[in-house]
Amino acid sequence: MGSFILRSLGQRALLLFFVSVIAHSVVHLAPGEPSEVDPNNPRMKPEDIARIRAAFHLDDPLYLQYAYWIRDLFTGELKTFKDSQPVLPKIWRRFLISLPLFFTTTLLVWGLSFPTGIQAAVRRGSLYDRGSTVVAYALISIPGFFLAYLIIMWVVATFELPVIGRRTFGMEEASALYRTMDGIWHLVIPSLMGAIGGIAALSRYVRSQMLEVIGQDFVRTARAKGVPEDDVIYRHALRNALLPFVTMFGFLLPGLIGGSVIFEQIFAWPGLGRLGYEAILNRDFPVILTLNFIAAVLTLLGTLVSDVLYAVVDPRIRYD
């Protein structure tokens, strides 16, 4: 296992290099530059634009720009085009803001999808199965941003409570308990909106996998031996149905970067997704490239974790 992990890390490091080169080339070859964000700004003089281009090496060849970016990224000297702030501390602050939203959304998706899908498979053809199927496909079909706006209007009109942002305006002087409760309230609806589509899709996938496993011979044999139904479903069938979900679990980590861009924008949640969206609008190349680099690292680490978990879930898999 140790040699497999070391070999995988080497392969992923090489792949990460190629991904970073391609991403850097695509971003810099796209139309527009930071100096063109606001050409009508009367304060922006030609000499200021020239100074910006020189400071960020925009007139150098692409391979030199890539080398400067890598050097500044790993030395911690990389700064944004927009406000000349250090990129890594800025991303870290936004990461800490996105983390509760990501964690709550993921917990809701994986905590509710499996019971819903398992029960739909066990009770195939029942009213519960048909009803959950209709609801799941309806939630998949409705655009998330449209449903989010409907929920916002309903909550505000019914309860007269704010739902935008991370906290209610004026709560700074309240007690710690009220501030905590207010923070939890502002976290609930964005997390729920971000989880609805995932619950609907993943529960259908769980149902499909469980139906495939339940019909196999070893499940019928376990039932014939008198094994309790709960043990048949949750110890025998579910364990064998988990393997495809290990792959999906490995792609959870990249969701920290772009998994909640829409909902962070709708709910004015200043997380990583919103930072990336603002960086694209401002053509802030250092932020865009660094977020892409981090997303690539998380993706490669997630796939490595999935490969290792295969051996945990299925004892038949061994890595030499």
Short mmCIF file of the C-alpha atoms (twelve columns), coordinates in Angstrom:
data_MODEL
# 
_entry.id   MODEL 
# 
loop_
_atom_site.group_PDB 
_atom_site.id 
_atom_site.type_symbol 
_atom_site.label_atom_id 
_atom_site.label_alt_id 
_atom_site.label_comp_id 
_atom_site.label_asym_id 
_atom_site.label_seq_id 
_atom_site.Cartn_x 
_atom_site.Cartn_y 
_atom_site.Cartn_z 
_atom_site.pdbx_PDB_model_num 
ATOM 1   C CA . MET A 1   0.000   0.000   0.000   1 
ATOM 2   C CA . GLY A 2   2.842   2.402   0.823   1 
ATOM 3   C CA . SER A 3   4.513   1.931   -2.548  1 
ATOM 4   C CA . PHE A 4   1.165   2.427   -4.290  1 
ATOM 5   C CA . ILE A 5   0.584   5.717   -2.462  1 
ATOM 6   C CA . LEU A 6   4.083   6.996   -3.273  1 
ATOM 7   C CA . ARG A 7   3.723   6.021   -6.921  1 
ATOM 8   C CA . SER A 8   0.289   7.677   -7.078  1 
ATOM 9   C CA . LEU A 9   1.623   10.868  -5.514  1 
ATOM 10  C CA . GLY A 10  4.373   11.049  -8.138  1 
ATOM 11  C CA . GLN A 11  1.919   10.533  -10.984 1 
ATOM 12  C CA . ARG A 12  -0.451  13.134  -9.578  1 
ATOM 13  C CA . ALA A 13  2.364   15.649  -9.111  1 
ATOM 14  C CA . LEU A 14  3.271   15.305  -12.783 1 
ATOM 15  C CA . LEU A 15  -0.385  15.630  -13.785 1 
ATOM 16  C CA . LEU A 16  -0.732  18.694  -11.558 1 
ATOM 17  C CA . PHE A 17  2.134   20.353  -13.405 1 
ATOM 18  C CA . PHE A 18  0.478   19.808  -16.785 1 
ATOM 19  C CA . VAL A 19  -2.882  21.024  -15.461 1 
ATOM 20  C CA . SER A 20  -1.316  24.206  -14.096 1 
ATOM 21  C CA . VAL A 21  0.455   24.895  -17.404 1 
ATOM 22  C CA . ILE A 22  -2.734  24.407  -19.421 1 
ATOM 23  C CA . ALA A 23  -4.812  26.511  -17.032 1 
ATOM 24  C CA . HIS A 24  -2.228  29.294  -17.055 1 
ATOM 25  C CA . SER A 25  -2.151  29.326  -20.846 1 
ATOM 26  C CA . VAL A 26  -5.935  29.332  -21.217 1 
ATOM 27  C CA . VAL A 27  -6.417  32.167  -18.711 1 
ATOM 28  C CA . HIS A 28  -3.783  34.386  -20.306 1 
ATOM 29  C CA . LEU A 29  -4.862  33.659  -23.867 1 
ATOM 30  C CA . ALA A 30  -8.477  34.618  -23.112 1 
ATOM 31  C CA . PRO A 31  -9.570  38.069  -24.364 1 
ATOM 32  C CA . GLY A 32  -9.106  40.968  -21.960 1 
ATOM 33  C CA . GLU A 33  -6.497  41.924  -19.396 1 
ATOM 34  C CA . PRO A 34  -6.583  43.440  -15.892 1 
ATOM 35  C CA . SER A 35  -5.610  46.847  -17.271 1 
ATOM 36  C CA . GLU A 36  -8.749  46.788  -19.462 1 
ATOM 37  C CA . VAL A 37  -11.282 46.239  -16.681 1 
ATOM 38  C CA . ASP A 38  -12.258 49.912  -16.534 1 
ATOM 39  C CA . PRO A 39  -10.775 51.778  -19.504 1 
ATOM 40  C CA . ASN A 40  -13.076 54.744  -18.901 1 
ATOM 41  C CA . ASN A 41  -11.745 55.384  -15.426 1 
ATOM 42  C CA . PRO A 42  -10.419 58.987  -15.529 1 
ATOM 43  C CA . ARG A 43  -7.897  58.165  -12.808 1 
ATOM 44  C CA . MET A 44  -6.316  55.430  -14.931 1 
ATOM 45  C CA . LYS A 45  -3.608  57.088  -17.002 1 
ATOM 46  C CA . PRO A 46  -1.494  55.366  -19.670 1 
ATOM 47  C CA . GLU A 47  1.552   55.465  -17.433 1 
ATOM 48  C CA . ASP A 48  -0.458  53.790  -14.643 1 
ATOM 49  C CA . ILE A 49  -1.448  51.002  -17.013 1 
ATOM 50  C CA . ALA A 50  2.172   50.587  -18.084 1 
ATOM 51  C CA . ARG A 51  3.241   50.437  -14.447 1 
ATOM 52  C CA . ILE A 52  0.637   47.741  -13.705 1 
ATOM 53  C CA . ARG A 53  1.735   45.675  -16.691 1 
ATOM 54  C CA . ALA A 54  5.364   45.910  -15.627 1 
ATOM 55  C CA . ALA A 55  4.617   45.071  -11.984 1 
ATOM 56  C CA . PHE A 56  2.708   41.922  -12.904 1 
ATOM 57  C CA . HIS A 57  4.956   40.907  -15.832 1 
ATOM 58  C CA . LEU A 58  2.075   41.111  -18.321 1 
ATOM 59  C CA . ASP A 59  4.417   42.026  -21.179 1 
ATOM 60  C CA . ASP A 60  6.705   39.029  -20.621 1 
ATOM 61  C CA . PRO A 61  6.358   35.744  -22.562 1 
ATOM 62  C CA . LEU A 62  3.858   33.240  -21.176 1 
ATOM 63  C CA . TYR A 63  6.512   30.831  -19.919 1 
ATOM 64  C CA . LEU A 64  8.120   33.615  -17.864 1 
ATOM 65  C CA . GLN A 65  4.737   34.685  -16.515 1 
ATOM 66  C CA . TYR A 66  4.150   31.066  -15.481 1 
ATOM 67  C CA . ALA A 67  7.540   30.912  -13.765 1 
ATOM 68  C CA . TYR A 68  6.864   34.169  -11.898 1 
ATOM 69  C CA . TRP A 69  3.442   32.920  -10.821 1 
ATOM 70  C CA . ILE A 70  4.823   29.611  -9.504  1 
ATOM 71  C CA . ARG A 71  7.656   31.402  -7.720  1 
ATOM 72  C CA . ASP A 72  5.358   33.922  -6.047  1 
ATOM 73  C CA . LEU A 73  2.774   31.258  -5.199  1 
ATOM 74  C CA . PHE A 74  5.205   29.019  -3.331  1 
ATOM 75  C CA . THR A 75  7.054   31.890  -1.664  1 
ATOM 76  C CA . GLY A 76  3.803   33.477  -0.474  1 
ATOM 77  C CA . GLU A 77  4.483   36.730  -2.332  1 
ATOM 78  C CA . LEU A 78  1.648   36.389  -4.850  1 
ATOM 79  C CA . LYS A 79  -0.688  39.403  -4.765  1 
ATOM 80  C CA . THR A 80  -4.010  40.183  -6.379  1 
ATOM 81  C CA . PHE A 81  -4.375  42.528  -9.333  1 
ATOM 82  C CA . LYS A 82  -7.432  44.196  -7.828  1 
ATOM 83  C CA . ASP A 83  -6.171  45.416  -4.448  1 
ATOM 84  C CA . SER A 84  -2.558  44.136  -4.203  1 
ATOM 85  C CA . GLN A 85  -3.449  41.938  -1.220  1 
ATOM 86  C CA . PRO A 86  -1.628  38.621  -0.635  1 
ATOM 87  C CA . VAL A 87  -3.554  35.904  -2.455  1 
ATOM 88  C CA . LEU A 88  -3.067  32.935  -0.127  1 
ATOM 89  C CA . PRO A 89  -4.227  34.678  3.101   1 
ATOM 90  C CA . LYS A 90  -7.233  36.048  1.202   1 
ATOM 91  C CA . ILE A 91  -8.151  32.585  -0.061  1 
ATOM 92  C CA . TRP A 92  -7.636  31.118  3.409   1 
ATOM 93  C CA . ARG A 93  -10.063 33.631  4.968   1 
ATOM 94  C CA . ARG A 94  -12.677 32.836  2.337   1 
ATOM 95  C CA . PHE A 95  -12.039 29.111  2.841   1 
ATOM 96  C CA . LEU A 96  -12.871 29.384  6.533   1 
ATOM 97  C CA . ILE A 97  -16.122 31.134  5.584   1 
ATOM 98  C CA . SER A 98  -17.047 28.502  2.976   1 
ATOM 99  C CA . LEU A 99  -16.175 25.551  5.213   1 
ATOM 100 C CA . PRO A 100 -19.326 25.588  7.423   1 
ATOM 101 C CA . LEU A 101 -21.553 25.912  4.353   1 
ATOM 102 C CA . PHE A 102 -19.726 23.095  2.559   1 
ATOM 103 C CA . PHE A 103 -19.727 20.826  5.615   1 
ATOM 104 C CA . THR A 104 -23.426 21.352  6.375   1 
ATOM 105 C CA . THR A 105 -24.451 20.858  2.742   1 
ATOM 106 C CA . THR A 106 -22.379 17.677  2.427   1 
ATOM 107 C CA . LEU A 107 -23.758 16.307  5.692   1 
ATOM 108 C CA . LEU A 108 -27.330 16.913  4.513   1 
ATOM 109 C CA . VAL A 109 -26.724 15.351  1.095   1 
ATOM 110 C CA . TRP A 110 -25.051 12.177  2.294   1 
ATOM 111 C CA . GLY A 111 -27.080 11.889  5.502   1 
ATOM 112 C CA . LEU A 112 -30.474 12.055  3.772   1 
ATOM 113 C CA . SER A 113 -29.755 10.474  0.381   1 
ATOM 114 C CA . PHE A 114 -28.872 7.033   1.679   1 
ATOM 115 C CA . PRO A 115 -31.915 6.449   3.926   1 
ATOM 116 C CA . THR A 116 -34.218 7.815   1.197   1 
ATOM 117 C CA . GLY A 117 -32.686 5.711   -1.571  1 
ATOM 118 C CA . ILE A 118 -32.414 2.541   0.516   1 
ATOM 119 C CA . GLN A 119 -36.040 2.693   1.618   1 
ATOM 120 C CA . ALA A 120 -37.167 3.367   -1.960  1 
ATOM 121 C CA . ALA A 121 -35.274 0.268   -3.125  1 
ATOM 122 C CA . VAL A 122 -36.514 -1.969  -0.310  1 
ATOM 123 C CA . ARG A 123 -40.108 -0.808  -0.837  1 
ATOM 124 C CA . ARG A 124 -39.949 -0.877  -4.618  1 
ATOM 125 C CA . GLY A 125 -43.261 -0.066  -6.297  1 
ATOM 126 C CA . SER A 126 -44.831 1.266   -3.105  1 
ATOM 127 C CA . LEU A 127 -46.399 4.680   -2.662  1 
ATOM 128 C CA . TYR A 128 -43.223 5.810   -0.885  1 
ATOM 129 C CA . ASP A 129 -41.061 4.732   -3.823  1 
ATOM 130 C CA . ARG A 130 -43.258 6.419   -6.408  1 
ATOM 131 C CA . GLY A 131 -43.678 9.568   -4.340  1 
ATOM 132 C CA . SER A 132 -39.950 9.927   -3.670  1 
ATOM 133 C CA . THR A 133 -39.253 9.402   -7.381  1 
ATOM 134 C CA . VAL A 134 -41.669 12.154  -8.395  1 
ATOM 135 C CA . VAL A 135 -40.284 14.562  -5.783  1 
ATOM 136 C CA . ALA A 136 -36.665 13.761  -6.732  1 
ATOM 137 C CA . TYR A 137 -37.192 14.356  -10.442 1 
ATOM 138 C CA . ALA A 138 -39.116 17.552  -9.706  1 
ATOM 139 C CA . LEU A 139 -36.279 18.885  -7.566  1 
ATOM 140 C CA . ILE A 140 -33.721 17.906  -10.210 1 
ATOM 141 C CA . SER A 141 -35.732 19.683  -12.902 1 
ATOM 142 C CA . ILE A 142 -36.298 22.960  -11.030 1 
ATOM 143 C CA . PRO A 143 -33.293 25.326  -11.351 1 
ATOM 144 C CA . GLY A 144 -31.627 25.775  -7.980  1 
ATOM 145 C CA . PHE A 145 -31.372 29.562  -8.236  1 
ATOM 146 C CA . PHE A 146 -35.106 29.838  -9.027  1 
ATOM 147 C CA . LEU A 147 -36.057 27.661  -6.062  1 
ATOM 148 C CA . ALA A 148 -33.698 29.646  -3.824  1 
ATOM 149 C CA . TYR A 149 -35.401 32.928  -4.741  1 
ATOM 150 C CA . LEU A 150 -38.812 31.399  -4.038  1 
ATOM 151 C CA . ILE A 151 -37.652 30.191  -0.617  1 
ATOM 152 C CA . ILE A 152 -36.156 33.592  0.201   1 
ATOM 153 C CA . MET A 153 -39.405 35.393  -0.652  1 
ATOM 154 C CA . TRP A 154 -41.479 32.864  1.300   1 
ATOM 155 C CA . VAL A 155 -39.303 33.019  4.429   1 
ATOM 156 C CA . VAL A 156 -39.150 36.817  4.418   1 
ATOM 157 C CA . ALA A 157 -42.907 37.191  3.795   1 
ATOM 158 C CA . THR A 158 -43.924 34.509  6.329   1 
ATOM 159 C CA . PHE A 159 -41.458 34.923  9.184   1 
ATOM 160 C CA . GLU A 160 -40.143 38.428  8.455   1 
ATOM 161 C CA . LEU A 161 -36.603 37.221  9.069   1 
ATOM 162 C CA . PRO A 162 -33.477 38.120  7.081   1 
ATOM 163 C CA . VAL A 163 -31.755 35.315  5.208   1 
ATOM 164 C CA . ILE A 164 -29.109 37.174  3.178   1 
ATOM 165 C CA . GLY A 165 -25.519 37.324  4.352   1 
ATOM 166 C CA . ARG A 166 -23.790 35.577  7.238   1 
ATOM 167 C CA . ARG A 167 -25.412 37.562  10.027  1 
ATOM 168 C CA . THR A 168 -28.217 39.992  10.694  1 
ATOM 169 C CA . PHE A 169 -27.357 43.677  10.599  1 
ATOM 170 C CA . GLY A 170 -27.075 45.127  14.105  1 
ATOM 171 C CA . MET A 171 -26.238 41.828  15.829  1 
ATOM 172 C CA . GLU A 172 -22.747 43.000  16.739  1 
ATOM 173 C CA . GLU A 173 -23.937 44.278  20.118  1 
ATOM 174 C CA . ALA A 174 -26.002 41.173  20.956  1 
ATOM 175 C CA . SER A 175 -24.899 38.455  23.342  1 
ATOM 176 C CA . ALA A 176 -22.756 35.520  22.194  1 
ATOM 177 C CA . LEU A 177 -25.774 33.198  22.341  1 
ATOM 178 C CA . TYR A 178 -27.857 35.401  20.047  1 
ATOM 179 C CA . ARG A 179 -24.957 35.840  17.631  1 
ATOM 180 C CA . THR A 180 -24.466 32.072  17.499  1 
ATOM 181 C CA . MET A 181 -28.166 31.438  16.914  1 
ATOM 182 C CA . ASP A 182 -28.226 34.120  14.225  1 
ATOM 183 C CA . GLY A 183 -25.215 32.574  12.487  1 
ATOM 184 C CA . ILE A 184 -26.844 29.138  12.513  1 
ATOM 185 C CA . TRP A 185 -30.065 30.585  11.087  1 
ATOM 186 C CA . HIS A 186 -28.211 32.245  8.216   1 
ATOM 187 C CA . LEU A 187 -26.409 28.958  7.539   1 
ATOM 188 C CA . VAL A 188 -29.509 26.759  7.383   1 
ATOM 189 C CA . ILE A 189 -31.256 27.988  4.230   1 
ATOM 190 C CA . PRO A 190 -28.165 28.286  1.959   1 
ATOM 191 C CA . SER A 191 -27.070 24.799  3.071   1 
ATOM 192 C CA . LEU A 192 -30.534 23.386  2.445   1 
ATOM 193 C CA . MET A 193 -30.768 25.009  -0.978  1 
ATOM 194 C CA . GLY A 194 -27.332 23.697  -1.901  1 
ATOM 195 C CA . ALA A 195 -28.229 20.194  -0.718  1 
ATOM 196 C CA . ILE A 196 -31.649 19.754  -2.334  1 
ATOM 197 C CA . GLY A 197 -30.372 18.948  -5.813  1 
ATOM 198 C CA . GLY A 198 -27.691 16.641  -4.461  1 
ATOM 199 C CA . ILE A 199 -30.151 14.748  -2.261  1 
ATOM 200 C CA . ALA A 200 -32.538 14.251  -5.178  1 
ATOM 201 C CA . ALA A 201 -29.841 12.970  -7.553  1 
ATOM 202 C CA . LEU A 202 -27.857 10.878  -5.081  1 
ATOM 203 C CA . SER A 203 -30.950 9.195   -3.610  1 
ATOM 204 C CA . ARG A 204 -31.892 7.982   -7.111  1 
ATOM 205 C CA . TYR A 205 -28.405 6.618   -7.551  1 
ATOM 206 C CA . VAL A 206 -28.539 4.869   -4.174  1 
ATOM 207 C CA . ARG A 207 -31.888 3.311   -5.112  1 
ATOM 208 C CA . SER A 208 -30.498 2.049   -8.413  1 
ATOM 209 C CA . GLN A 209 -27.415 0.494   -6.804  1 
ATOM 210 C CA . MET A 210 -29.405 -1.118  -4.007  1 
ATOM 211 C CA . LEU A 211 -31.907 -2.634  -6.454  1 
ATOM 212 C CA . GLU A 212 -29.025 -4.141  -8.402  1 
ATOM 213 C CA . VAL A 213 -27.444 -5.650  -5.282  1 
ATOM 214 C CA . ILE A 214 -30.670 -6.819  -3.622  1 
ATOM 215 C CA . GLY A 215 -31.444 -9.025  -6.622  1 
ATOM 216 C CA . GLN A 216 -28.152 -10.927 -6.405  1 
ATOM 217 C CA . ASP A 217 -27.774 -14.499 -5.188  1 
ATOM 218 C CA . PHE A 218 -25.882 -13.773 -1.971  1 
ATOM 219 C CA . VAL A 219 -28.737 -11.589 -0.699  1 
ATOM 220 C CA . ARG A 220 -31.303 -14.312 -1.401  1 
ATOM 221 C CA . THR A 221 -29.018 -16.830 0.307   1 
ATOM 222 C CA . ALA A 222 -28.741 -14.627 3.401   1 
ATOM 223 C CA . ARG A 223 -32.524 -14.336 3.576   1 
ATOM 224 C CA . ALA A 224 -32.926 -18.088 3.095   1 
ATOM 225 C CA . LYS A 225 -30.613 -18.671 6.064   1 
ATOM 226 C CA . GLY A 226 -32.900 -16.589 8.252   1 
ATOM 227 C CA . VAL A 227 -30.640 -13.547 8.602   1 
ATOM 228 C CA . PRO A 228 -32.669 -10.590 9.970   1 
ATOM 229 C CA . GLU A 229 -33.851 -8.232  7.224   1 
ATOM 230 C CA . ASP A 230 -31.978 -5.233  8.655   1 
ATOM 231 C CA . ASP A 231 -28.731 -7.214  8.595   1 
ATOM 232 C CA . VAL A 232 -29.404 -8.325  5.019   1 
ATOM 233 C CA . ILE A 233 -29.975 -4.746  3.869   1 
ATOM 234 C CA . TYR A 234 -27.464 -2.762  5.913   1 
ATOM 235 C CA . ARG A 235 -24.642 -5.277  6.397   1 
ATOM 236 C CA . HIS A 236 -24.670 -7.394  3.250   1 
ATOM 237 C CA . ALA A 237 -26.413 -5.440  0.472   1 
ATOM 238 C CA . LEU A 238 -25.333 -1.919  1.425   1 
ATOM 239 C CA . ARG A 239 -21.682 -2.864  1.860   1 
ATOM 240 C CA . ASN A 240 -21.556 -4.247  -1.679  1 
ATOM 241 C CA . ALA A 241 -23.419 -1.249  -3.071  1 
ATOM 242 C CA . LEU A 242 -20.997 1.270   -1.549  1 
ATOM 243 C CA . LEU A 243 -18.123 0.836   -3.996  1 
ATOM 244 C CA . PRO A 244 -19.434 3.268   -6.670  1 
ATOM 245 C CA . PHE A 245 -20.020 5.888   -3.982  1 
ATOM 246 C CA . VAL A 246 -16.367 5.754   -2.952  1 
ATOM 247 C CA . THR A 247 -15.549 7.315   -6.318  1 
ATOM 248 C CA . MET A 248 -18.144 10.034  -5.772  1 
ATOM 249 C CA . PHE A 249 -16.795 10.670  -2.272  1 
ATOM 250 C CA . GLY A 250 -13.396 11.501  -3.742  1 
ATOM 251 C CA . PHE A 251 -14.884 14.415  -5.668  1 
ATOM 252 C CA . LEU A 252 -16.288 16.098  -2.571  1 
ATOM 253 C CA . LEU A 253 -13.114 18.059  -1.879  1 
ATOM 254 C CA . PRO A 254 -13.178 20.121  -5.108  1 
ATOM 255 C CA . GLY A 255 -16.659 21.230  -4.099  1 
ATOM 256 C CA . LEU A 256 -14.983 23.573  -1.630  1 
ATOM 257 C CA . ILE A 257 -13.922 25.751  -4.569  1 
ATOM 258 C CA . GLY A 258 -16.778 25.845  -7.026  1 
ATOM 259 C CA . GLY A 259 -19.584 23.794  -5.572  1 
ATOM 260 C CA . SER A 260 -21.529 26.733  -4.166  1 
ATOM 261 C CA . VAL A 261 -20.832 29.664  -6.499  1 
ATOM 262 C CA . ILE A 262 -24.502 30.227  -7.343  1 
ATOM 263 C CA . PHE A 263 -25.797 30.031  -3.792  1 
ATOM 264 C CA . GLU A 264 -22.961 32.090  -2.348  1 
ATOM 265 C CA . GLN A 265 -23.844 34.780  -4.861  1 
ATOM 266 C CA . ILE A 266 -27.593 34.583  -4.160  1 
ATOM 267 C CA . PHE A 267 -27.221 34.603  -0.391  1 
ATOM 268 C CA . ALA A 268 -24.308 37.079  -0.363  1 
ATOM 269 C CA . TRP A 269 -22.103 34.486  1.329   1 
ATOM 270 C CA . PRO A 270 -18.492 35.706  0.988   1 
ATOM 271 C CA . GLY A 271 -16.875 32.323  0.431   1 
ATOM 272 C CA . LEU A 272 -14.462 30.791  -2.051  1 
ATOM 273 C CA . GLY A 273 -17.029 30.429  -4.809  1 
ATOM 274 C CA . ARG A 274 -17.928 34.097  -4.671  1 
ATOM 275 C CA . LEU A 275 -14.237 35.024  -4.554  1 
ATOM 276 C CA . GLY A 276 -13.657 33.092  -7.766  1 
ATOM 277 C CA . TYR A 277 -16.669 34.702  -9.422  1 
ATOM 278 C CA . GLU A 278 -15.462 38.189  -8.500  1 
ATOM 279 C CA . ALA A 279 -11.941 37.357  -9.675  1 
ATOM 280 C CA . ILE A 280 -13.267 36.319  -13.095 1 
ATOM 281 C CA . LEU A 281 -15.249 39.557  -13.418 1 
ATOM 282 C CA . ASN A 282 -12.156 41.583  -12.459 1 
ATOM 283 C CA . ARG A 283 -9.777  39.461  -14.549 1 
ATOM 284 C CA . ASP A 284 -7.740  38.908  -11.409 1 
ATOM 285 C CA . PHE A 285 -5.373  36.314  -12.867 1 
ATOM 286 C CA . PRO A 286 -3.438  35.445  -9.663  1 
ATOM 287 C CA . VAL A 287 -6.652  34.600  -7.788  1 
ATOM 288 C CA . ILE A 288 -8.155  32.667  -10.708 1 
ATOM 289 C CA . LEU A 289 -5.002  30.624  -11.282 1 
ATOM 290 C CA . THR A 290 -4.461  29.933  -7.579  1 
ATOM 291 C CA . LEU A 291 -8.057  28.785  -7.079  1 
ATOM 292 C CA . ASN A 292 -7.745  26.553  -10.134 1 
ATOM 293 C CA . PHE A 293 -4.470  25.155  -8.787  1 
ATOM 294 C CA . ILE A 294 -6.029  24.436  -5.385  1 
ATOM 295 C CA . ALA A 295 -9.061  22.823  -7.056  1 
ATOM 296 C CA . ALA A 296 -6.717  20.569  -9.060  1 
ATOM 297 C CA . VAL A 297 -4.820  19.602  -5.893  1 
ATOM 298 C CA . LEU A 298 -8.068  18.790  -4.080  1 
ATOM 299 C CA . THR A 299 -9.332  16.751  -7.039  1 
ATOM 300 C CA . LEU A 300 -6.143  14.693  -7.238  1 
ATOM 301 C CA . LEU A 301 -6.088  14.163  -3.470  1 
ATOM 302 C CA . GLY A 302 -9.751  13.168  -3.548  1 
ATOM 303 C CA . THR A 303 -9.135  10.536  -6.205  1 
ATOM 304 C CA . LEU A 304 -6.190  9.218   -4.180  1 
ATOM 305 C CA . VAL A 305 -8.408  8.947   -1.101  1 
ATOM 306 C CA . SER A 306 -10.982 7.088   -3.217  1 
ATOM 307 C CA . ASP A 307 -8.362  4.618   -4.413  1 
ATOM 308 C CA . VAL A 308 -7.286  3.916   -0.837  1 
ATOM 309 C CA . LEU A 309 -10.882 3.574   0.369   1 
ATOM 310 C CA . TYR A 310 -11.569 0.944   -2.281  1 
ATOM 311 C CA . ALA A 311 -9.415  -1.480  -0.305  1 
ATOM 312 C CA . VAL A 312 -11.263 -0.601  2.914   1 
ATOM 313 C CA . VAL A 313 -14.732 -1.102  1.439   1 
ATOM 314 C CA . ASP A 314 -13.919 -4.168  -0.682  1 
ATOM 315 C CA . PRO A 315 -11.410 -6.624  0.893   1 
ATOM 316 C CA . ARG A 316 -10.918 -8.267  -2.527  1 
ATOM 317 C CA . ILE A 317 -9.008  -5.188  -3.738  1 
ATOM 318 C CA . ARG A 318 -5.307  -5.205  -2.958  1 
ATOM 319 C CA . TYR A 319 -2.578  -2.780  -4.054  1 
ATOM 320 C CA . ASP A 320 0.897   -4.148  -4.623  1 
# 
